[in-house]
């Protein structure tokens, strides 16, 4: 479970960063609740919230894949891609919340790729297909 724990550690650090960034924006915009009318505030909130929406299930699936004996390189790849994707997505939302941008797109695609791969890996292992 070492790969999963390392992945979770990096995601935890990113979660701290996005929480701090949201708090900083709240102070800067004097917004105590919600996003007010500031697009940068909304970007910080969504970067944090989107991470909390995806991180738990993806980490569970990566951990289950590792526990069930999936190929270590596959598990490592899922962990690395997931962390890189979430950093990219957060950067895109925090830096450029009001426009479509490549960091956000790559982050979303990377997250979906890992979610799909980990889900299939767990199902294949659970059913004893491979």
N, CA, C and O atoms as a GROMACS GRO file, in nm:
protein
  520
    1UNK      N    1   0.082  -0.121   0.000
    1UNK     CA    2   0.000   0.000   0.000
    1UNK      C    3   0.086   0.127   0.000
    1UNK      O    4   0.034   0.238   0.013
    2UNK      N    5   0.215   0.109  -0.014
    2UNK     CA    6   0.306   0.223  -0.012
    2UNK      C    7   0.274   0.326  -0.120
    2UNK      O    8   0.275   0.446  -0.094
    3UNK      N    9   0.245   0.279  -0.240
    3UNK     CA   10   0.216   0.371  -0.350
    3UNK      C   11   0.091   0.454  -0.318
    3UNK      O   12   0.089   0.575  -0.338
    4UNK      N   13  -0.010   0.388  -0.267
    4UNK     CA   14  -0.134   0.458  -0.231
    4UNK      C   15  -0.109   0.560  -0.121
    4UNK      O   16  -0.160   0.672  -0.127
    5UNK      N   17  -0.030   0.523  -0.022
    5UNK     CA   18  -0.003   0.615   0.089
    5UNK      C   19   0.076   0.738   0.041
    5UNK      O   20   0.049   0.850   0.085
    6UNK      N   21   0.172   0.716  -0.047
    6UNK     CA   22   0.249   0.829  -0.101
    6UNK      C   23   0.157   0.919  -0.184
    6UNK      O   24   0.162   1.042  -0.172
    7UNK      N   25   0.073   0.858  -0.267
    7UNK     CA   26  -0.024   0.936  -0.346
    7UNK      C   27  -0.115   1.016  -0.255
    7UNK      O   28  -0.138   1.134  -0.278
    8UNK      N   29  -0.166   0.952  -0.152
    8UNK     CA   30  -0.256   1.020  -0.056
    8UNK      C   31  -0.183   1.135   0.013
    8UNK      O   32  -0.243   1.240   0.038
    9UNK      N   33  -0.056   1.116   0.045
    9UNK     CA   34   0.021   1.223   0.108
    9UNK      C   35   0.033   1.345   0.020
    9UNK      O   36   0.015   1.458   0.066
   10UNK      N   37   0.062   1.323  -0.108
   10UNK     CA   38   0.072   1.436  -0.201
   10UNK      C   39  -0.065   1.503  -0.221
   10UNK      O   40  -0.073   1.626  -0.229
   11UNK      N   41  -0.170   1.424  -0.230
   11UNK     CA   42  -0.304   1.481  -0.245
   11UNK      C   43  -0.342   1.559  -0.120
   11UNK      O   44  -0.406   1.664  -0.129
   12UNK      N   45  -0.302   1.510  -0.003
   12UNK     CA   46  -0.328   1.583   0.121
   12UNK      C   47  -0.259   1.718   0.123
   12UNK      O   48  -0.316   1.817   0.167
   13UNK      N   49  -0.135   1.722   0.075
   13UNK     CA   50  -0.064   1.850   0.066
   13UNK      C   51  -0.135   1.945  -0.030
   13UNK      O   52  -0.148   2.065  -0.003
   14UNK      N   53  -0.180   1.892  -0.143
   14UNK     CA   54  -0.253   1.975  -0.239
   14UNK      C   55  -0.384   2.026  -0.179
   14UNK      O   56  -0.423   2.140  -0.203
   15UNK      N   57  -0.449   1.942  -0.102
   15UNK     CA   58  -0.574   1.983  -0.036
   15UNK      C   59  -0.547   2.097   0.063
   15UNK      O   60  -0.625   2.192   0.072
   16UNK      N   61  -0.437   2.088   0.135
   16UNK     CA   62  -0.398   2.198   0.225
   16UNK      C   63  -0.375   2.326   0.146
   16UNK      O   64  -0.422   2.433   0.186
   17UNK      N   65  -0.304   2.315   0.034
   17UNK     CA   66  -0.277   2.432  -0.048
   17UNK      C   67  -0.407   2.496  -0.098
   17UNK      O   68  -0.424   2.617  -0.089
   18UNK      N   69  -0.498   2.414  -0.150
   18UNK     CA   70  -0.623   2.471  -0.203
   18UNK      C   71  -0.708   2.530  -0.091
   18UNK      O   72  -0.777   2.630  -0.113
   19UNK      N   73  -0.705   2.472   0.027
   19UNK     CA   74  -0.779   2.528   0.140
   19UNK      C   75  -0.720   2.663   0.181
   19UNK      O   76  -0.794   2.758   0.207
   20UNK      N   77  -0.588   2.670   0.186
   20UNK     CA   78  -0.522   2.796   0.222
   20UNK      C   79  -0.551   2.902   0.116
   20UNK      O   80  -0.578   3.018   0.149
   21UNK      N   81  -0.545   2.862  -0.010
   21UNK     CA   82  -0.572   2.957  -0.119
   21UNK      C   83  -0.716   3.010  -0.108
   21UNK      O   84  -0.740   3.129  -0.130
   22UNK      N   85  -0.810   2.923  -0.076
   22UNK     CA   86  -0.949   2.967  -0.060
   22UNK      C   87  -0.960   3.064   0.057
   22UNK      O   88  -1.029   3.166   0.047
   23UNK      N   89  -0.893   3.034   0.167
   23UNK     CA   90  -0.894   3.125   0.282
   23UNK      C   91  -0.831   3.259   0.251
   23UNK      O   92  -0.882   3.363   0.292
   24UNK      N   93  -0.721   3.257   0.177
   24UNK     CA   94  -0.657   3.383   0.137
   24UNK      C   95  -0.750   3.468   0.052
   24UNK      O   96  -0.760   3.589   0.070
   25UNK      N   97  -0.820   3.402  -0.041
   25UNK     CA   98  -0.913   3.475  -0.128
   25UNK      C   99  -1.031   3.529  -0.048
   25UNK      O  100  -1.082   3.637  -0.077
   26UNK      N  101  -1.075   3.454   0.053
   26UNK     CA  102  -1.184   3.503   0.138
   26UNK      C  103  -1.141   3.632   0.209
   26UNK      O  104  -1.218   3.727   0.216
   27UNK      N  105  -1.018   3.634   0.261
   27UNK     CA  106  -0.968   3.754   0.326
   27UNK      C  107  -0.953   3.869   0.229
   27UNK      O  108  -0.989   3.983   0.259
   28UNK      N  109  -0.899   3.840   0.112
   28UNK     CA  110  -0.877   3.943   0.011
   28UNK      C  111  -1.008   4.004  -0.037
   28UNK      O  112  -1.016   4.126  -0.057
   29UNK      N  113  -1.110   3.921  -0.056
   29UNK     CA  114  -1.238   3.970  -0.110
   29UNK      C  115  -1.339   4.002   0.000
   29UNK      O  116  -1.450   4.049  -0.028
   30UNK      N  117  -1.300   3.975   0.126
   30UNK     CA  118  -1.391   3.995   0.239
   30UNK      C  119  -1.523   3.920   0.219
   30UNK      O  120  -1.632   3.972   0.244
   31UNK      N  121  -1.509   3.795   0.172
   31UNK     CA  122  -1.623   3.708   0.148
   31UNK      C  123  -1.623   3.599   0.254
   31UNK      O  124  -1.538   3.511   0.253
   32UNK      N  125  -1.718   3.606   0.346
   32UNK     CA  126  -1.722   3.508   0.454
   32UNK      C  127  -1.790   3.378   0.414
   32UNK      O  128  -1.753   3.271   0.464
   33UNK      N  129  -1.887   3.384   0.325
   33UNK     CA  130  -1.962   3.266   0.285
   33UNK      C  131  -1.993   3.273   0.136
   33UNK      O  132  -2.027   3.380   0.085
   34UNK      N  133  -1.981   3.160   0.067
   34UNK     CA  134  -2.007   3.159  -0.076
   34UNK      C  135  -1.892   3.223  -0.152
   34UNK      O  136  -1.782   3.240  -0.100
   35UNK      N  137  -1.921   3.257  -0.279
   35UNK     CA  138  -1.814   3.316  -0.361
   35UNK      C  139  -1.832   3.465  -0.385
   35UNK      O  140  -1.748   3.528  -0.450
   36UNK      N  141  -1.941   3.523  -0.333
   36UNK     CA  142  -1.964   3.665  -0.358
   36UNK      C  143  -1.979   3.686  -0.507
   36UNK      O  144  -2.045   3.607  -0.574
   37UNK      N  145  -1.919   3.790  -0.559
   37UNK     CA  146  -1.926   3.814  -0.703
   37UNK      C  147  -1.786   3.817  -0.765
   37UNK      O  148  -1.765   3.878  -0.870
   38UNK      N  149  -1.691   3.751  -0.700
   38UNK     CA  150  -1.552   3.751  -0.746
   38UNK      C  151  -1.520   3.618  -0.814
   38UNK      O  152  -1.528   3.512  -0.751
   39UNK      N  153  -1.483   3.623  -0.941
   39UNK     CA  154  -1.453   3.503  -1.018
   39UNK      C  155  -1.329   3.430  -0.964
   39UNK      O  156  -1.322   3.308  -0.972
   40UNK      N  157  -1.232   3.504  -0.912
   40UNK     CA  158  -1.112   3.441  -0.855
   40UNK      C  159  -1.148   3.364  -0.728
   40UNK      O  160  -1.091   3.258  -0.701
   41UNK      N  161  -1.242   3.418  -0.650
   41UNK     CA  162  -1.289   3.348  -0.531
   41UNK      C  163  -1.357   3.218  -0.573
   41UNK      O  164  -1.332   3.112  -0.513
   42UNK      N  165  -1.441   3.225  -0.674
   42UNK     CA  166  -1.510   3.106  -0.722
   42UNK      C  167  -1.410   3.002  -0.772
   42UNK      O  168  -1.427   2.883  -0.748
   43UNK      N  169  -1.306   3.045  -0.842
   43UNK     CA  170  -1.204   2.952  -0.890
   43UNK      C  171  -1.134   2.881  -0.776
   43UNK      O  172  -1.110   2.760  -0.783
   44UNK      N  173  -1.100   2.954  -0.670
   44UNK     CA  174  -1.034   2.893  -0.554
   44UNK      C  175  -1.127   2.793  -0.485
   44UNK      O  176  -1.085   2.684  -0.447
   45UNK      N  177  -1.253   2.830  -0.471
   45UNK     CA  178  -1.351   2.740  -0.408
   45UNK      C  179  -1.365   2.612  -0.490
   45UNK      O  180  -1.363   2.502  -0.434
   46UNK      N  181  -1.380   2.626  -0.621
   46UNK     CA  182  -1.400   2.509  -0.707
   46UNK      C  183  -1.277   2.421  -0.715
   46UNK      O  184  -1.289   2.298  -0.724
   47UNK      N  185  -1.158   2.480  -0.711
   47UNK     CA  186  -1.035   2.399  -0.711
   47UNK      C  187  -1.032   2.310  -0.588
   47UNK      O  188  -0.999   2.191  -0.597
   48UNK      N  189  -1.066   2.368  -0.474
   48UNK     CA  190  -1.069   2.291  -0.348
   48UNK      C  191  -1.182   2.188  -0.349
   48UNK      O  192  -1.161   2.071  -0.316
   49UNK      N  193  -1.300   2.232  -0.388
   49UNK     CA  194  -1.417   2.142  -0.385
   49UNK      C  195  -1.402   2.028  -0.485
   49UNK      O  196  -1.434   1.913  -0.453
   50UNK      N  197  -1.354   2.057  -0.604
   50UNK     CA  198  -1.340   1.953  -0.705
   50UNK      C  199  -1.240   1.847  -0.660
   50UNK      O  200  -1.259   1.728  -0.686
   51UNK      N  201  -1.134   1.889  -0.595
   51UNK     CA  202  -1.038   1.793  -0.541
   51UNK      C  203  -1.103   1.704  -0.437
   51UNK      O  204  -1.082   1.582  -0.438
   52UNK      N  205  -1.182   1.762  -0.348
   52UNK     CA  206  -1.247   1.681  -0.244
   52UNK      C  207  -1.354   1.589  -0.303
   52UNK      O  208  -1.388   1.488  -0.242
   53UNK      N  209  -1.407   1.623  -0.420
   53UNK     CA  210  -1.506   1.536  -0.484
   53UNK      C  211  -1.441   1.411  -0.543
   53UNK      O  212  -1.498   1.303  -0.535
   54UNK      N  213  -1.324   1.425  -0.602
   54UNK     CA  214  -1.261   1.313  -0.671
   54UNK      C  215  -1.159   1.236  -0.588
   54UNK      O  216  -1.146   1.115  -0.606
   55UNK      N  217  -1.088   1.302  -0.499
   55UNK     CA  218  -0.978   1.237  -0.427
   55UNK      C  219  -1.020   1.112  -0.349
   55UNK      O  220  -0.952   1.010  -0.359
   56UNK      N  221  -1.129   1.115  -0.273
   56UNK     CA  222  -1.159   0.995  -0.193
   56UNK      C  223  -1.180   0.869  -0.276
   56UNK      O  224  -1.118   0.766  -0.248
   57UNK      N  225  -1.265   0.874  -0.378
   57UNK     CA  226  -1.292   0.752  -0.455
   57UNK      C  227  -1.171   0.708  -0.535
   57UNK      O  228  -1.145   0.588  -0.547
   58UNK      N  229  -1.097   0.803  -0.591
   58UNK     CA  230  -0.979   0.763  -0.668
   58UNK      C  231  -0.874   0.701  -0.578
   58UNK      O  232  -0.813   0.600  -0.614
   59UNK      N  233  -0.852   0.758  -0.461
   59UNK     CA  234  -0.754   0.698  -0.368
   59UNK      C  235  -0.800   0.560  -0.320
   59UNK      O  236  -0.717   0.470  -0.305
   60UNK      N  237  -0.928   0.543  -0.296
   60UNK     CA  238  -0.979   0.411  -0.257
   60UNK      C  239  -0.954   0.310  -0.369
   60UNK      O  240  -0.910   0.198  -0.344
   61UNK      N  241  -0.983   0.350  -0.492
   61UNK     CA  242  -0.965   0.259  -0.605
   61UNK      C  243  -0.818   0.228  -0.631
   61UNK      O  244  -0.784   0.114  -0.662
   62UNK      N  245  -0.730   0.327  -0.619
   62UNK     CA  246  -0.586   0.301  -0.634
   62UNK      C  247  -0.540   0.206  -0.523
   62UNK      O  248  -0.466   0.112  -0.548
   63UNK      N  249  -0.585   0.233  -0.401
   63UNK     CA  250  -0.549   0.146  -0.288
   63UNK      C  251  -0.601   0.004  -0.306
   63UNK      O  252  -0.530  -0.092  -0.276
   64UNK      N  253  -0.723  -0.009  -0.354
   64UNK     CA  254  -0.779  -0.143  -0.377
   64UNK      C  255  -0.701  -0.214  -0.487
   64UNK      O  256  -0.675  -0.334  -0.476
   65UNK      N  257  -0.664  -0.142  -0.591
   65UNK     CA  258  -0.583  -0.201  -0.699
   65UNK      C  259  -0.450  -0.253  -0.644
   65UNK      O  260  -0.408  -0.364  -0.675
   66UNK      N  261  -0.386  -0.170  -0.563
   66UNK     CA  262  -0.258  -0.210  -0.506
   66UNK      C  263  -0.275  -0.329  -0.412
   66UNK      O  264  -0.197  -0.424  -0.418
   67UNK      N  265  -0.376  -0.325  -0.327
   67UNK     CA  266  -0.402  -0.434  -0.231
   67UNK      C  267  -0.433  -0.565  -0.301
   67UNK      O  268  -0.394  -0.672  -0.254
   68UNK      N  269  -0.505  -0.556  -0.414
   68UNK     CA  270  -0.547  -0.676  -0.486
   68UNK      C  271  -0.438  -0.732  -0.576
   68UNK      O  272  -0.459  -0.831  -0.646
   69UNK      N  273  -0.320  -0.669  -0.574
   69UNK     CA  274  -0.205  -0.722  -0.647
   69UNK      C  275  -0.193  -0.678  -0.791
   69UNK      O  276  -0.132  -0.747  -0.872
   70UNK      N  277  -0.249  -0.564  -0.824
   70UNK     CA  278  -0.234  -0.512  -0.960
   70UNK      C  279  -0.087  -0.483  -0.987
   70UNK      O  280  -0.008  -0.462  -0.895
   71UNK      N  281  -0.052  -0.481  -1.112
   71UNK     CA  282   0.084  -0.452  -1.154
   71UNK      C  283   0.133  -0.323  -1.088
   71UNK      O  284   0.066  -0.219  -1.094
   72UNK      N  285   0.249  -0.330  -1.025
   72UNK     CA  286   0.304  -0.214  -0.951
   72UNK      C  287   0.326  -0.093  -1.042
   72UNK      O  288   0.303   0.020  -1.000
   73UNK      N  289   0.371  -0.116  -1.165
   73UNK     CA  290   0.392  -0.004  -1.257
   73UNK      C  291   0.260   0.063  -1.292
   73UNK      O  292   0.254   0.185  -1.305
   74UNK      N  293   0.155  -0.016  -1.306
   74UNK     CA  294   0.022   0.040  -1.333
   74UNK      C  295  -0.025   0.125  -1.215
   74UNK      O  296  -0.074   0.236  -1.233
   75UNK      N  297  -0.010   0.070  -1.096
   75UNK     CA  298  -0.052   0.143  -0.976
   75UNK      C  299   0.030   0.272  -0.960
   75UNK      O  300  -0.025   0.377  -0.929
   76UNK      N  301   0.160   0.262  -0.981
   76UNK     CA  302   0.246   0.380  -0.971
   76UNK      C  303   0.206   0.483  -1.076
   76UNK      O  304   0.199   0.603  -1.047
   77UNK      N  305   0.180   0.438  -1.196
   77UNK     CA  306   0.137   0.528  -1.303
   77UNK      C  307   0.008   0.600  -1.268
   77UNK      O  308  -0.005   0.720  -1.291
   78UNK      N  309  -0.088   0.526  -1.211
   78UNK     CA  310  -0.214   0.588  -1.172
   78UNK      C  311  -0.191   0.694  -1.065
   78UNK      O  312  -0.250   0.801  -1.070
   79UNK      N  313  -0.103   0.664  -0.968
   79UNK     CA  314  -0.075   0.760  -0.862
   79UNK      C  315  -0.008   0.886  -0.914
   79UNK      O  316  -0.046   0.997  -0.878
   80UNK      N  317   0.092   0.868  -0.998
   80UNK     CA  318   0.165   0.983  -1.053
   80UNK      C  319   0.072   1.068  -1.141
   80UNK      O  320   0.070   1.191  -1.129
   81UNK      N  321  -0.003   1.003  -1.228
   81UNK     CA  322  -0.093   1.078  -1.317
   81UNK      C  323  -0.200   1.150  -1.236
   81UNK      O  324  -0.234   1.264  -1.267
   82UNK      N  325  -0.253   1.083  -1.134
   82UNK     CA  326  -0.357   1.147  -1.054
   82UNK      C  327  -0.306   1.273  -0.984
   82UNK      O  328  -0.371   1.377  -0.987
   83UNK      N  329  -0.190   1.263  -0.922
   83UNK     CA  330  -0.133   1.380  -0.854
   83UNK      C  331  -0.105   1.492  -0.954
   83UNK      O  332  -0.141   1.607  -0.931
   84UNK      N  333  -0.041   1.458  -1.065
   84UNK     CA  334  -0.010   1.559  -1.167
   84UNK      C  335  -0.138   1.621  -1.222
   84UNK      O  336  -0.145   1.743  -1.243
   85UNK      N  337  -0.239   1.539  -1.246
   85UNK     CA  338  -0.366   1.589  -1.300
   85UNK      C  339  -0.434   1.684  -1.202
   85UNK      O  340  -0.487   1.788  -1.242
   86UNK      N  341  -0.433   1.649  -1.075
   86UNK     CA  342  -0.500   1.734  -0.976
   86UNK      C  343  -0.425   1.866  -0.957
   86UNK      O  344  -0.488   1.970  -0.939
   87UNK      N  345  -0.292   1.863  -0.960
   87UNK     CA  346  -0.214   1.987  -0.951
   87UNK      C  347  -0.245   2.075  -1.072
   87UNK      O  348  -0.267   2.195  -1.058
   88UNK      N  349  -0.247   2.015  -1.190
   88UNK     CA  350  -0.275   2.089  -1.312
   88UNK      C  351  -0.416   2.149  -1.309
   88UNK      O  352  -0.435   2.266  -1.344
   89UNK      N  353  -0.513   2.071  -1.266
   89UNK     CA  354  -0.652   2.118  -1.259
   89UNK      C  355  -0.664   2.234  -1.160
   89UNK      O  356  -0.728   2.335  -1.190
   90UNK      N  357  -0.605   2.219  -1.043
   90UNK     CA  358  -0.612   2.326  -0.942
   90UNK      C  359  -0.546   2.453  -0.995
   90UNK      O  360  -0.600   2.562  -0.978
   91UNK      N  361  -0.431   2.439  -1.059
   91UNK     CA  362  -0.363   2.556  -1.114
   91UNK      C  363  -0.452   2.626  -1.217
   91UNK      O  364  -0.465   2.749  -1.215
   92UNK      N  365  -0.513   2.549  -1.305
   92UNK     CA  366  -0.599   2.607  -1.406
   92UNK      C  367  -0.718   2.681  -1.349
   92UNK      O  368  -0.755   2.788  -1.398
   93UNK      N  369  -0.778   2.624  -1.245
   93UNK     CA  370  -0.895   2.690  -1.184
   93UNK      C  371  -0.856   2.812  -1.102
   93UNK      O  372  -0.928   2.912  -1.103
   94UNK      N  373  -0.746   2.805  -1.031
   94UNK     CA  374  -0.705   2.916  -0.944
   94UNK      C  375  -0.649   3.032  -1.028
   94UNK      O  376  -0.679   3.149  -1.000
   95UNK      N  377  -0.570   3.001  -1.128
   95UNK     CA  378  -0.504   3.105  -1.207
   95UNK      C  379  -0.593   3.164  -1.316
   95UNK      O  380  -0.589   3.285  -1.343
   96UNK      N  381  -0.673   3.080  -1.379
   96UNK     CA  382  -0.755   3.124  -1.493
   96UNK      C  383  -0.899   3.074  -1.479
   96UNK      O  384  -0.944   2.995  -1.562
   97UNK      N  385  -0.971   3.118  -1.377
   97UNK     CA  386  -1.104   3.061  -1.351
   97UNK      C  387  -1.210   3.098  -1.454
   97UNK      O  388  -1.312   3.030  -1.466
   98UNK      N  389  -1.188   3.205  -1.527
   98UNK     CA  390  -1.293   3.256  -1.616
   98UNK      C  391  -1.276   3.216  -1.762
   98UNK      O  392  -1.353   3.261  -1.847
   99UNK      N  393  -1.176   3.133  -1.792
   99UNK     CA  394  -1.157   3.089  -1.930
   99UNK      C  395  -1.123   2.940  -1.934
   99UNK      O  396  -1.065   2.885  -1.841
  100UNK      N  397  -1.161   2.876  -2.046
  100UNK     CA  398  -1.117   2.739  -2.067
  100UNK      C  399  -0.966   2.742  -2.084
  100UNK      O  400  -0.913   2.830  -2.153
  101UNK      N  401  -0.896   2.648  -2.021
  101UNK     CA  402  -0.750   2.651  -2.031
  101UNK      C  403  -0.694   2.509  -2.028
  101UNK      O  404  -0.757   2.416  -1.979
  102UNK      N  405  -0.572   2.496  -2.082
  102UNK     CA  406  -0.511   2.364  -2.095
  102UNK      C  407  -0.480   2.296  -1.961
  102UNK      O  408  -0.504   2.176  -1.949
  103UNK      N  409  -0.428   2.368  -1.861
  103UNK     CA  410  -0.404   2.298  -1.734
  103UNK      C  411  -0.531   2.235  -1.675
  103UNK      O  412  -0.529   2.122  -1.627
  104UNK      N  413  -0.640   2.309  -1.681
  104UNK     CA  414  -0.766   2.256  -1.629
  104UNK      C  415  -0.812   2.137  -1.712
  104UNK      O  416  -0.857   2.036  -1.657
  105UNK      N  417  -0.802   2.148  -1.845
  105UNK     CA  418  -0.844   2.040  -1.933
  105UNK      C  419  -0.759   1.915  -1.911
  105UNK      O  420  -0.813   1.805  -1.897
  106UNK      N  421  -0.626   1.931  -1.907
  106UNK     CA  422  -0.539   1.817  -1.884
  106UNK      C  423  -0.565   1.754  -1.746
  106UNK      O  424  -0.561   1.632  -1.731
  107UNK      N  425  -0.593   1.839  -1.648
  107UNK     CA  426  -0.624   1.787  -1.515
  107UNK      C  427  -0.751   1.705  -1.513
  107UNK      O  428  -0.756   1.598  -1.451
  108UNK      N  429  -0.854   1.753  -1.580
  108UNK     CA  430  -0.980   1.680  -1.586
  108UNK      C  431  -0.964   1.549  -1.662
  108UNK      O  432  -1.014   1.445  -1.619
  109UNK      N  433  -0.894   1.554  -1.775
  109UNK     CA  434  -0.873   1.432  -1.855
  109UNK      C  435  -0.789   1.329  -1.779
  109UNK      O  436  -0.820   1.210  -1.780
  110UNK      N  437  -0.683   1.376  -1.714
  110UNK     CA  438  -0.599   1.285  -1.636
  110UNK      C  439  -0.675   1.220  -1.522
  110UNK      O  440  -0.659   1.101  -1.495
  111UNK      N  441  -0.758   1.300  -1.456
  111UNK     CA  442  -0.839   1.246  -1.346
  111UNK      C  443  -0.935   1.139  -1.398
  111UNK      O  444  -0.948   1.033  -1.337
  112UNK      N  445  -1.002   1.167  -1.509
  112UNK     CA  446  -1.096   1.070  -1.566
  112UNK      C  447  -1.024   0.944  -1.611
  112UNK      O  448  -1.076   0.833  -1.594
  113UNK      N  449  -0.906   0.959  -1.668
  113UNK     CA  450  -0.827   0.844  -1.711
  113UNK      C  451  -0.794   0.754  -1.593
  113UNK      O  452  -0.808   0.632  -1.601
  114UNK      N  453  -0.749   0.814  -1.483
  114UNK     CA  454  -0.714   0.734  -1.365
  114UNK      C  455  -0.839   0.674  -1.302
  114UNK      O  456  -0.837   0.558  -1.261
  115UNK      N  457  -0.946   0.750  -1.293
  115UNK     CA  458  -1.071   0.697  -1.236
  115UNK      C  459  -1.119   0.576  -1.316
  115UNK      O  460  -1.157   0.474  -1.258
  116UNK      N  461  -1.118   0.586  -1.447
  116UNK     CA  462  -1.161   0.476  -1.534
  116UNK      C  463  -1.068   0.357  -1.523
  116UNK      O  464  -1.113   0.243  -1.508
  117UNK      N  465  -0.937   0.381  -1.528
  117UNK     CA  466  -0.838   0.273  -1.521
  117UNK      C  467  -0.845   0.201  -1.387
  117UNK      O  468  -0.844   0.078  -1.382
  118UNK      N  469  -0.852   0.277  -1.278
  118UNK     CA  470  -0.857   0.216  -1.145
  118UNK      C  471  -0.988   0.138  -1.126
  118UNK      O  472  -0.988   0.031  -1.066
  119UNK      N  473  -1.097   0.192  -1.175
  119UNK     CA  474  -1.226   0.122  -1.162
  119UNK      C  475  -1.223  -0.011  -1.236
  119UNK      O  476  -1.266  -0.114  -1.182
  120UNK      N  477  -1.172  -0.010  -1.359
  120UNK     CA  478  -1.165  -0.134  -1.438
  120UNK      C  479  -1.068  -0.232  -1.373
  120UNK      O  480  -1.096  -0.352  -1.368
  121UNK      N  481  -0.955  -0.183  -1.325
  121UNK     CA  482  -0.857  -0.269  -1.260
  121UNK      C  483  -0.918  -0.341  -1.140
  121UNK      O  484  -0.899  -0.461  -1.123
  122UNK      N  485  -0.991  -0.267  -1.057
  122UNK     CA  486  -1.053  -0.329  -0.938
  122UNK      C  487  -1.158  -0.433  -0.980
  122UNK      O  488  -1.164  -0.541  -0.921
  123UNK      N  489  -1.237  -0.401  -1.078
  123UNK     CA  490  -1.339  -0.496  -1.123
  123UNK      C  491  -1.276  -0.622  -1.184
  123UNK      O  492  -1.322  -0.733  -1.158
  124UNK      N  493  -1.173  -0.605  -1.264
  124UNK     CA  494  -1.103  -0.719  -1.322
  124UNK      C  495  -1.044  -0.807  -1.213
  124UNK      O  496  -1.057  -0.929  -1.218
  125UNK      N  497  -0.980  -0.745  -1.116
  125UNK     CA  498  -0.921  -0.821  -1.005
  125UNK      C  499  -1.030  -0.888  -0.920
  125UNK      O  500  -1.014  -1.003  -0.880
  126UNK      N  501  -1.137  -0.817  -0.893
  126UNK     CA  502  -1.244  -0.871  -0.808
  126UNK      C  503  -1.312  -0.991  -0.872
  126UNK      O  504  -1.349  -1.086  -0.803
  127UNK      N  505  -1.328  -0.988  -1.003
  127UNK     CA  506  -1.391  -1.098  -1.074
  127UNK      C  507  -1.292  -1.206  -1.113
  127UNK      O  508  -1.332  -1.308  -1.171
  128UNK      N  509  -1.165  -1.187  -1.083
  128UNK     CA  510  -1.063  -1.288  -1.112
  128UNK      C  511  -1.035  -1.306  -1.260
  128UNK      O  512  -0.992  -1.413  -1.303
  129UNK      N  513  -1.060  -1.203  -1.338
  129UNK     CA  514  -1.039  -1.211  -1.482
  129UNK      C  515  -0.890  -1.212  -1.517
  129UNK      O  516  -0.847  -1.279  -1.610
  130UNK      N  517  -0.813  -1.137  -1.440
  130UNK     CA  518  -0.668  -1.134  -1.466
  130UNK      C  519  -0.592  -1.123  -1.336
  130UNK      O  520  -0.468  -1.119  -1.336
   0.00000   0.00000   0.00000
